[in-house]
C-alpha cells in the first residue's frame, strides 16, 4: 500500500480534490491540513474514505485525546523526538491502543541513539503499520553507536533482544571526534 504525506499543504476548501485520492486506496493521507486545526481535520475525515494520519498535530498525549474526541483522524504517526520523549510516545501509543487507532513510528534523522528509542517504540503492540526506521548508513557515514543499525534484505530492522537497555553502545570516541564544543552546567 502507498501513503501520501501532505505536510499541511492543503486547506479544507480543497476537500473535493483530496477526496479524489480515495480512488487510489491509499493506506493513509498524512497531515493534509494545518497542524493546529483538529476541527477542520475532523471535517475532512468525514468526507474522505482514506484514513487521515496526524503527525505534527499530535505533540503530546492531550492532543491525541482531542483528536480521538473530534474523530480528526484514524491513524497517528508517533515520533518520540517530536512528542518530548519516550514517556509521551508511550502515553500516545497506549491511548490510541485503547481506542483501536493504529500508530506508526516516524523518524527525524536521529543518530543511532534516537533510532534505538524508535526501534524499541516500534516494537510495541499497537505499532501495526510500517515505520520509518532505517539503517544508520542511510544518513550517517559512521554512526555514534555500535552495532550500527542495519536493514535485512526484506527491509526489516531487527529489535535487539540479546543486549541490555536499548541494545546499542554509545561509541564515546566517535562522539568525542564529532564534538564541536563542551559546556559544563553547574548549580549556582
C-alpha positions in Angstrom: 0.0 0.0 0.0 1.0 3.6 -0.6 0.6 6.6 1.6 1.0 10.3 1.0 2.3 13.0 3.3 0.8 16.3 2.5 2.9 18.3 5.1 -0.1 20.7 5.8 -0.1 21.8 2.2 -3.9 21.9 1.8 -7.0 23.7 3.1 -10.5 22.4 3.7 -11.5 24.3 0.6 -9.6 21.6 -1.4 -11.5 18.7 0.2 -13.0 17.6 -3.2 -9.5 17.4 -4.6 -8.3 15.3 -1.6 -11.4 13.1 -1.9 -10.2 12.2 -5.5 -7.3 10.4 -3.8 -9.8 7.8 -2.4 -9.7 6.2 -5.8 -6.1 5.2 -5.2 -7.0 3.4 -1.9 -4.1 4.9 0.0 -3.1 3.4 3.3 -3.3 7.0 4.7 -3.0 10.7 3.9 -0.7 12.2 6.5 -1.2 15.7 7.9 -3.2 17.2 5.0 -4.2 20.4 6.8 -2.6 22.9 9.2 -1.2 21.2 12.3 -3.1 23.4 14.7 -6.5 22.6 13.2 -8.0 19.4 14.5 -11.6 20.7 13.9 -11.0 21.0 10.1 -9.2 17.7 10.0 -12.3 16.1 11.6 -14.5 17.8 8.9 -12.2 16.5 6.2 -12.0 13.0 7.6 -15.8 12.9 7.4 -15.5 13.5 3.7 -12.8 11.0 2.9 -12.7 7.2 2.8 -8.9 7.4 3.1 -7.7 7.5 6.7 -6.1 10.7 7.8 -2.9 10.2 9.8 -2.0 13.0 12.1 1.7 13.8 12.8 2.6 17.3 13.7 -0.9 17.8 15.1 -0.1 15.4 17.9 2.7 16.9 20.0 1.6 15.2 23.2 -1.0 12.8 24.6 -3.6 15.5 25.3 -3.6 16.4 21.6 -4.2 12.7 20.8 -7.2 12.8 23.3 -8.6 15.8 21.4 -8.0 14.0 18.0 -9.9 11.0 19.2 -12.8 13.1 20.7 -13.2 15.0 17.4 -12.5 12.0 15.2 -10.0 14.1 13.4 -8.0 11.2 12.1 -7.8 7.4 12.1 -4.0 6.9 12.4 -1.2 8.6 14.4 2.4 9.0 13.5 4.4 8.9 16.7 7.8 10.4 16.7 9.5 10.2 20.2 11.7 13.2 19.4 8.8 15.3 18.4 6.5 14.5 21.3 9.0 15.1 24.1 10.5 11.6 24.6 9.6 8.0 25.2 7.2 8.7 28.1 4.8 10.8 26.0 5.2 8.5 23.0 4.2 5.6 25.2 1.2 7.5 26.5 0.1 8.3 22.9 0.6 4.6 22.0 -1.5 3.4 25.0 -4.3 5.9 24.4 -4.5 5.0 20.7 -4.4 1.3 21.5 -7.4 1.7 23.9 -9.3 3.3 21.1 -8.2 0.9 18.4 -6.4 3.6 16.4 -3.2 2.2 14.8 0.0 4.1 15.1 3.3 4.0 13.3 6.8 5.3 14.2 8.2 8.1 12.2 11.8 9.2 12.2 13.6 12.6 12.3 17.2 12.0 11.2 18.2 10.6 14.6 21.6 9.2 15.4 21.8 5.6 16.4 20.7 6.5 19.9 17.5 8.0 18.7 17.0 5.1 16.3 17.4 2.7 19.3 14.5 4.5 21.0 12.4 4.4 17.8 13.1 0.6 17.4 12.0 0.0 21.0 8.9 2.1 20.5 8.0 0.5 17.2 8.2 -2.9 18.8 5.1 -2.1 21.0 1.9 -3.9 20.1 -0.1 -1.1 18.6 2.6 -0.1 16.1 0.9 -2.1 13.4 1.9 -0.1 10.4 5.3 0.0 8.7 7.6 2.6 10.3 10.2 5.0 9.2 13.2 3.3 10.8 16.1 3.0 8.5 19.8 1.8 8.7 22.4 4.1 10.1 24.2 4.3 6.7 21.2 6.0 5.1 22.1 9.3 6.8 25.4 8.8 8.5 28.8 7.9 7.2 29.5 6.4 10.6 27.0 6.3 13.5 27.7 7.0 17.2 26.6 3.6 18.3 27.7 0.0 18.0 26.4 -2.0 16.4 25.2 0.3 13.8 21.6 -0.1 12.6 21.2 -2.3 9.6 18.3 -3.5 7.4 17.9 -7.0 6.2 17.0 -8.0 2.6 13.3 -7.8 3.4 13.5 -4.2 4.6 13.3 -5.1 8.3 15.3 -3.6 11.2 15.7 -6.1 14.0 14.8 -5.4 17.6 17.9 -6.2 19.6 16.9 -8.8 22.2 20.3 -10.1 23.2 21.7 -6.9 24.6 20.7 -4.8 27.7 18.9 -1.5 27.5 18.2 -0.1 24.1 20.6 -2.7 22.6 23.3 -0.4 21.4 26.5 1.0 23.0 27.5 4.7 22.5 30.9 5.0 20.8 32.4 7.6 23.1 35.4 8.1 20.8 33.2 8.8 17.9 31.2 11.3 20.0 34.4 13.0 21.1 35.6 13.2 17.4 32.3 14.9 16.5 32.1 17.2 19.5 32.5 20.9 18.5 32.1 22.5 21.9 31.6 21.4 25.5 29.9 23.4 28.2 29.5 22.2 31.8 26.4 23.3 33.7 26.8 23.8 37.4 24.3 24.7 40.1 24.6 28.3 41.4 
